Amino acid sequence: MRLLDRIVGLCYTEIMQTVYDVIVVGGGIAGYSAALTLHSLKRNTLWLGADLLGEKLRAAEYVRNYPALLGNGALFASRIEEQMAREGISLTKARVDGIYAGEPFTLTAGEQVFSARAVILATGVETAGAVRGEENFLGRGVSYCAVCDGALYRGKTIAAVLSDGKFAEEAEYLAGFAKEVHAFCLYPDASFHAPNIVVHKEKPLAVEGGMRVEKLLLKGGELPVDGVFFLKNAAPPAALVGGLEAEGGAVKVGRDMSTNLRGLFAAGDVTGRPYQYAKAAGEGLVAAYSAHAFLQENRA
């Protein structure tokens, strides 16, 4: 029902948009490798990501394991951006919050809706803000998208776990619906404009409840809440894609990077260790060729 609720109200021209051959989700090395390969294969591709390459790569003191690269993360990023400009490849800034399997796939990013015949998931691993019990209450009081689900908590008390200050705007958005928002900020000097936002400097220990979220466990006791929003760069794969098989937090893939969902491929850190740029680039390339083969085998 959530997908239908979000599509209702969008104008006809927004819904009847381009159906891409492939949408690549994730702005890191795996996503870029996949987008670059699909570009060379002349596939109609959309590359979506919250950030290009990410702060972690750019801040790397020295990249040791990537063939032919001698230098730090900033140099690595600049070389990629130079190649992007030469090849005519660009990242569309969007934080995807839902991928719905079908023919075609439907992807949502806030109020935006995209369609594709195949999808490559390359969202990486986001451990910041992970809390015990978080995934157990997915769809039962735990959400990763303020725009999607904020209105469901009108007049209620909720919590928001922010991994970075760039998500402060989403907490302010939630405050427009909720009676009170308890903001657990995993960064220094957090501040908000909304008077109904209570700032906490600690990190919750666990999400607890029965059929739905009922409380957060804190060092000093319990905090009753009706819902918890985890605001971070990448949601767990199971939160993005219903029915996706995972093991130990990593997406299960075959050697061709295919998942258990037809037309959905995965690459990079999201498929598990080792978390290395060289591995991410290789898997991105394999996923791209596999998506290309899938489209050839399933021509409309």
Secondary structure per residue as TSV (DSSP state, phi and psi in degrees):
chain	resnum	aa	ss	phi	psi
A	1	M	-	360.0	-30.8
A	2	R	H	-62.5	-42.9
A	3	L	H	-60.3	-45.6
A	4	L	H	-62.6	-41.9
A	5	D	H	-60.6	-35.1
A	6	R	H	-78.9	-29.7
A	7	I	H	-78.5	-36.0
A	8	V	T	-60.1	132.2
A	9	G	T	102.8	-21.9
A	10	L	S	-73.8	144.5
A	11	C	-	-72.4	159.6
A	12	Y	H	-57.0	-40.7
A	13	T	H	-67.4	-28.6
A	14	E	H	-73.1	-37.4
A	15	I	H	-74.3	-44.7
A	16	M	S	-84.0	63.5
A	17	Q	-	-101.6	-173.2
A	18	T	-	-62.7	135.8
A	19	V	E	-97.9	107.2
A	20	Y	E	-74.7	156.5
A	21	D	E	-63.3	-51.7
A	22	V	E	-139.7	138.8
A	23	I	E	-112.3	126.4
A	24	V	E	-99.7	126.5
A	25	V	E	-111.0	113.5
A	26	G	-	131.3	127.0
A	27	G	S	-94.7	12.4
A	28	G	S	-89.9	-162.8
A	29	I	H	-62.8	-43.6
A	30	A	H	-62.4	-43.6
A	31	G	H	-64.0	-41.7
A	32	Y	H	-66.0	-43.7
A	33	S	H	-59.3	-41.8
A	34	A	H	-65.7	-45.7
A	35	A	H	-63.5	-41.3
A	36	L	H	-63.1	-44.1
A	37	T	H	-66.1	-43.1
A	38	L	H	-64.8	-33.2
A	39	H	H	-63.4	-42.4
A	40	S	H	-68.7	-25.6
A	41	L	T	-87.0	2.0
A	42	K	T	61.1	38.1
A	43	R	-	-90.3	142.6
A	44	N	-	-73.6	100.6
A	45	T	E	-121.6	141.4
A	46	L	E	-117.4	128.3
A	47	W	E	-108.9	116.4
A	48	L	E	-113.5	141.5
A	49	G	E	-169.8	152.8
A	50	A	S	-71.5	-36.5
A	51	D	S	-145.5	147.3
A	52	L	S	-79.5	114.4
A	53	L	S	71.2	-33.1
A	54	G	-	90.3	156.1
A	55	E	H	-68.6	-32.2
A	56	K	H	-62.5	-44.4
A	57	L	H	-65.3	-46.7
A	58	R	H	-63.0	-28.4
A	59	A	T	-91.5	-2.6
A	60	A	-	-59.9	129.4
A	61	E	S	-67.9	-37.7
A	62	Y	-	-158.1	132.0
A	63	V	B	-99.2	112.0
A	64	R	-	-98.9	-22.3
A	65	N	S	-110.6	13.3
A	66	Y	S	-103.7	119.3
A	67	P	T	-52.1	135.3
A	68	A	T	72.6	0.7
A	69	L	-	-100.7	123.9
A	70	L	-	-120.3	101.3
A	71	G	B	157.4	-171.0
A	72	N	-	-95.2	-176.5
A	73	G	H	-64.6	-35.8
A	74	A	H	-62.0	-40.9
A	75	L	H	-65.3	-43.3
A	76	F	H	-57.2	-48.0
A	77	A	H	-62.4	-41.4
A	78	S	H	-65.9	-35.8
A	79	R	H	-65.8	-40.7
A	80	I	H	-66.0	-43.5
A	81	E	H	-64.2	-34.9
A	82	E	H	-64.7	-43.5
A	83	Q	H	-66.2	-40.3
A	84	M	H	-57.5	-44.9
A	85	A	H	-64.2	-40.6
A	86	R	H	-68.1	-37.4
A	87	E	H	-86.6	-12.4
A	88	G	T	76.5	35.8
A	89	I	-	-106.1	137.6
A	90	S	-	-139.2	151.5
A	91	L	-	-95.1	130.7
A	92	T	E	-90.0	118.4
A	93	K	E	-71.3	115.0
A	94	A	-	-165.6	135.5
A	95	R	-	-98.6	101.1
A	96	V	-	-67.3	130.6
A	97	D	-	-119.2	-0.9
A	98	G	E	-160.9	134.0
A	99	I	E	-126.8	120.6
A	100	Y	E	-116.3	117.2
A	101	A	-	-66.5	144.1
A	102	G	S	168.6	-172.2
A	103	E	S	-124.0	88.4
A	104	P	S	-89.5	176.9
A	105	F	E	-69.4	149.0
A	106	T	E	-117.4	130.4
A	107	L	E	-120.8	140.0
A	108	T	E	-120.3	145.0
A	109	A	E	-141.1	91.7
A	110	G	T	65.7	-120.0
A	111	E	T	-93.8	-0.6
A	112	Q	E	-88.2	145.1
A	113	V	E	-128.7	132.5
A	114	F	E	-128.1	157.1
A	115	S	E	-133.2	146.2
A	116	A	E	-157.4	152.7
A	117	R	E	-79.0	-23.7
A	118	A	E	-145.9	155.0
A	119	V	E	-135.3	140.3
A	120	I	E	-115.6	119.5
A	121	L	E	-93.8	115.1
A	122	A	-	-138.9	50.0
A	123	T	-	-82.9	-5.9
A	124	G	-	75.9	-164.3
A	125	V	-	-120.7	126.5
A	126	E	-	-117.7	105.1
A	127	T	-	-98.0	-14.9
A	128	A	T	-61.4	127.7
A	129	G	T	83.9	0.8
A	130	A	-	-63.2	134.7
A	131	V	-	-130.6	142.2
A	132	R	B	-57.9	131.5
A	133	G	T	89.1	-6.1
A	134	E	T	-56.2	-53.3
A	135	E	G	-72.4	-21.1
A	136	N	G	-67.0	-25.0
A	137	F	G	-109.0	19.0
A	138	L	B	-59.6	125.2
A	139	G	T	79.7	-0.4
A	140	R	T	-128.7	39.8
A	141	G	T	118.5	-11.7
A	142	V	E	-105.3	131.0
A	143	S	E	-138.7	158.0
A	144	Y	S	-117.8	7.3
A	145	C	-	-138.0	110.6
A	146	A	H	-65.7	-42.5
A	147	V	H	-65.7	-37.7
A	148	C	H	-67.7	-46.8
A	149	D	H	-119.4	-0.3
A	150	G	G	-56.5	-40.7
A	151	A	G	-66.3	-17.9
A	152	L	G	-70.2	-14.8
A	153	Y	G	-113.5	31.1
A	154	R	T	-60.4	124.2
A	155	G	T	76.6	9.1
A	156	K	-	-108.9	169.9
A	157	T	E	-99.3	124.1
A	158	I	E	-132.7	169.2
A	159	A	E	-122.6	152.9
A	160	A	E	-135.1	126.1
A	161	V	E	-103.5	111.9
A	162	L	E	-103.6	121.8
A	163	S	S	-81.8	-17.1
A	164	D	S	-154.7	153.8
A	165	G	G	-63.7	-20.1
A	166	K	G	-68.6	-11.6
A	167	F	G	-95.1	6.0
A	168	A	H	-59.8	-35.8
A	169	E	H	-62.3	-34.6
A	170	E	H	-70.7	-34.6
A	171	A	H	-65.8	-39.3
A	172	E	H	-63.1	-37.7
A	173	Y	H	-62.5	-44.8
A	174	L	H	-62.2	-35.3
A	175	A	H	-63.9	-22.1
A	176	G	T	-71.4	-17.0
A	177	F	T	-106.8	-45.1
A	178	A	-	-77.4	156.6
A	179	K	S	-68.1	-42.3
A	180	E	E	-152.6	139.1
A	181	V	E	-118.8	120.9
A	182	H	E	-94.4	110.1
A	183	A	E	-97.6	115.5
A	184	F	E	-99.2	103.3
A	185	C	E	-100.8	118.1
A	186	L	S	-91.5	38.7
A	187	Y	S	-152.7	158.7
A	188	P	S	-79.7	160.3
A	189	D	S	56.8	42.8
A	190	A	-	-74.7	139.1
A	191	S	-	-151.2	151.3
A	192	F	-	-138.1	160.1
A	193	H	S	-88.7	-37.0
A	194	A	-	-64.8	130.3
A	195	P	T	-71.6	-16.0
A	196	N	T	-96.7	19.6
A	197	I	E	-103.5	121.9
A	198	V	E	-102.6	121.2
A	199	V	E	-89.8	131.5
A	200	H	E	-117.9	136.2
A	201	K	-	-91.7	-11.6
A	202	E	S	-91.8	171.3
A	203	K	-	-106.6	134.1
A	204	P	-	-59.3	149.9
A	205	L	-	-87.2	-34.0
A	206	A	E	-164.4	155.3
A	207	V	E	-100.6	130.6
A	208	E	E	-134.3	159.5
A	209	G	E	164.5	-168.9
A	210	G	S	-107.7	-106.0
A	211	M	S	-69.3	-29.6
A	212	R	S	-135.1	170.4
A	213	V	E	-59.0	134.0
A	214	E	E	-123.3	-27.0
A	215	K	E	-164.6	163.8
A	216	L	E	-110.5	138.4
A	217	L	E	-91.3	124.1
A	218	L	E	-117.0	169.4
A	219	K	T	-60.1	-36.5
A	220	G	T	-97.2	10.1
A	221	G	E	143.2	-145.1
A	222	E	E	-123.5	148.5
A	223	L	E	-123.5	111.1
A	224	P	E	-67.9	127.7
A	225	V	-	-143.0	155.6
A	226	D	S	-92.9	-16.1
A	227	G	E	-168.4	160.3
A	228	V	E	-133.6	129.5
A	229	F	E	-106.6	123.9
A	230	F	E	-100.6	107.4
A	231	L	E	-102.6	102.8
A	232	K	S	-150.5	174.0
A	233	N	S	-63.5	-37.7
A	234	A	-	-139.9	127.9
A	235	A	-	-79.2	156.9
A	236	P	-	-56.8	144.8
A	237	P	H	-50.9	-40.7
A	238	A	H	-64.2	-26.6
A	239	A	H	-77.8	-27.2
A	240	L	H	-82.6	-39.9
A	241	V	B	-127.9	111.9
A	242	G	T	-66.0	134.1
A	243	G	T	83.7	2.6
A	244	L	-	-76.7	129.4
A	245	E	-	-79.2	131.1
A	246	A	E	-137.0	160.3
A	247	E	E	-145.9	121.6
A	248	G	T	62.6	30.2
A	249	G	T	85.0	-5.0
A	250	A	E	-108.2	145.1
A	251	V	E	-71.1	132.7
A	252	K	-	-80.1	126.2
A	253	V	-	-134.0	158.2
A	254	G	-	-88.4	-178.4
A	255	R	T	-63.9	-21.7
A	256	D	T	-91.8	10.3
A	257	M	-	68.9	16.1
A	258	S	B	-77.5	146.8
A	259	T	-	-101.7	-173.4
A	260	N	S	-75.7	-9.2
A	261	L	S	-100.2	124.4
A	262	R	T	-60.3	124.6
A	263	G	T	89.3	-1.8
A	264	L	E	-109.8	124.9
A	265	F	E	-120.3	159.6
A	266	A	E	-137.2	152.0
A	267	A	-	-155.6	152.1
A	268	G	G	89.8	-155.6
A	269	D	G	-59.0	-26.2
A	270	V	G	-64.0	-19.1
A	271	T	G	-92.2	-0.2
A	272	G	-	110.7	-177.9
A	273	R	S	-69.7	158.7
A	274	P	-	-77.8	145.2
A	275	Y	-	-86.9	81.4
A	276	Q	-	-131.1	145.4
A	277	Y	H	-62.4	-39.3
A	278	A	H	-64.0	-41.0
A	279	K	H	-65.3	-42.0
A	280	A	H	-62.2	-43.3
A	281	A	H	-64.2	-42.8
A	282	G	H	-64.5	-43.9
A	283	E	H	-67.7	-34.5
A	284	G	H	-61.9	-41.2
A	285	L	H	-64.7	-46.1
A	286	V	H	-62.0	-43.6
A	287	A	H	-61.5	-38.9
A	288	A	H	-64.2	-46.6
A	289	Y	H	-64.9	-35.1
A	290	S	H	-68.8	-40.3
A	291	A	H	-64.4	-39.9
A	292	H	H	-60.9	-45.2
A	293	A	H	-65.1	-39.8
A	294	F	H	-58.6	-43.8
A	295	L	H	-68.1	-36.7
A	296	Q	H	-65.0	-38.2
A	297	E	H	-75.6	-20.4
A	298	N	T	-123.6	49.2
A	299	R	-	-67.6	136.6
A	300	A	-	-68.2	360.0
